[in-house]
Amino acid sequence: MNTQNENSQELELIRDLLLKSRKICIVGLSDKLDRPSFHVAKYLQENGYEIIPINPNIESWNNIKAYRSIKEVTKKIDIVDYFIRPENVFSLVQEALNLPSQFLPRAIWLQEGITCDKCKDLADQKKVPIVMDKCIMKMHYKIFKDSNNA
């Protein structure tokens, strides 16, 4: 029963985040068509979200300027979504959560396969919601597109 309540609370948090967010920064976004990050970003863009690519190895994604680091972004980000190796996630989440308060993201999102207790602790300290081990595209589809949830 408690697990069900936690799951419904998390689903409600995710629904709220996706409804109220417009700018999604994707750390590790690839410009290669066969990469999951490319497909997820394209889906989000097609569903009305502004994508802000972060990847020091590309100049642009889908004709959008890519940034080397989140510290270079000069606008408020709603969600920072991470497509990176789990062993590298903490330092990059820490970088986002140490931005000046006017640039602090509304939420941190760790894609499927990524969990990080240190990230959760830091996000909790900063009072920034964190979603772990979930695909933002799949959750958006489940909440807003799947006819079983309509």
C-alpha positions in Angstrom: 0.0 0.0 0.0 2.8 2.4 0.9 4.6 1.6 -2.4 1.4 2.3 -4.4 1.1 5.7 -2.6 4.7 6.5 -3.3 4.2 5.5 -7.0 1.2 7.7 -7.4 3.0 10.6 -5.7 5.9 10.2 -8.0 3.6 10.0 -11.0 1.8 13.2 -9.9 5.2 15.0 -9.4 6.2 13.9 -13.0 2.9 15.0 -14.5 3.3 18.4 -12.7 6.9 18.8 -13.9 6.0 18.0 -17.5 3.0 20.3 -17.5 4.8 23.3 -16.1 8.1 22.9 -17.8 9.0 24.3 -21.2 12.8 24.3 -21.3 14.6 21.0 -21.0 18.4 20.9 -21.0 19.7 17.5 -22.1 23.2 16.7 -20.9 24.9 14.2 -23.2 22.6 14.9 -26.1 24.0 13.2 -29.3 23.7 14.5 -32.8 23.7 10.9 -34.0 20.3 9.7 -35.3 20.6 6.2 -33.8 21.2 7.3 -30.2 18.4 7.3 -27.6 19.1 10.8 -26.5 18.5 12.1 -30.1 15.1 10.3 -30.3 14.0 11.5 -26.8 15.0 15.1 -27.6 13.2 15.0 -30.9 10.1 13.6 -29.3 10.2 16.3 -26.6 10.7 19.0 -29.2 7.8 17.8 -31.2 5.7 18.0 -28.1 6.4 21.6 -27.5 9.5 21.6 -25.3 12.5 23.8 -26.0 15.6 21.7 -26.1 18.9 23.0 -24.8 21.7 20.6 -25.8 24.8 20.1 -23.6 27.6 18.1 -25.1 31.2 19.4 -25.4 31.7 17.1 -28.5 29.1 18.7 -30.8 28.5 22.2 -32.1 24.8 21.8 -32.5 21.8 19.5 -32.4 19.0 19.8 -34.9 20.2 23.3 -35.8 20.2 24.4 -32.1 23.5 25.6 -30.6 25.0 23.1 -28.2 26.8 24.2 -25.0 29.9 22.6 -23.6 28.6 22.9 -20.0 25.4 23.8 -18.2 27.4 26.7 -16.8 27.3 28.4 -20.2 23.5 28.4 -20.5 22.2 31.9 -19.7 18.6 31.2 -19.3 16.4 29.5 -16.7 16.1 25.8 -17.3 13.1 23.8 -16.1 14.4 20.3 -16.3 18.0 19.0 -16.6 17.9 15.5 -18.2 21.0 13.4 -18.1 22.1 10.9 -20.8 25.5 10.0 -19.5 27.3 7.2 -17.8 26.1 6.6 -14.3 29.7 7.0 -12.9 29.8 10.5 -14.3 26.4 11.7 -13.2 27.2 13.1 -9.8 29.7 15.7 -10.8 27.4 17.0 -13.6 24.3 17.1 -11.3 26.4 18.9 -8.7 27.3 21.4 -11.4 23.6 22.1 -12.2 22.6 22.3 -8.5 25.4 24.7 -7.8 24.3 27.3 -10.4 23.2 30.7 -9.0 19.7 30.6 -7.6 18.2 32.5 -10.6 19.4 29.7 -12.9 18.8 26.7 -10.5 16.7 24.1 -12.5 13.2 23.3 -11.4 14.0 19.5 -11.5 16.8 17.0 -12.2 16.0 13.9 -14.3 18.2 10.8 -14.5 17.4 8.6 -17.5 16.7 4.9 -17.3 19.5 2.9 -15.8 20.8 5.9 -13.7 20.3 6.2 -10.0 22.5 8.2 -7.7 22.0 8.4 -3.9 24.5 11.3 -3.7 22.5 13.2 -6.4 19.3 12.6 -4.5 20.8 13.9 -1.3 22.1 17.0 -3.0 18.8 17.7 -4.8 16.9 17.3 -1.5 19.3 19.7 0.2 18.7 22.2 -2.6 14.9 21.5 -2.5 15.0 20.5 -6.2 12.8 17.5 -7.2 14.7 14.6 -8.8 13.4 11.7 -10.9 15.7 8.7 -11.3 15.8 5.7 -13.6 13.0 6.8 -15.8 12.8 7.8 -19.4 11.3 11.3 -19.8 9.9 10.4 -23.2 8.2 7.2 -22.0 6.8 9.0 -18.9 5.4 11.9 -21.1 3.8 9.3 -23.4 2.4 7.3 -20.6 0.9 10.4 -18.9 -0.3 12.4 -21.9 -0.6 10.1 -24.9 -1.5 6.6 -23.7 -5.3 6.2 -24.1 -5.4 4.1 -21.0 -4.5 7.1 -18.9 -6.7 9.7 -20.7 
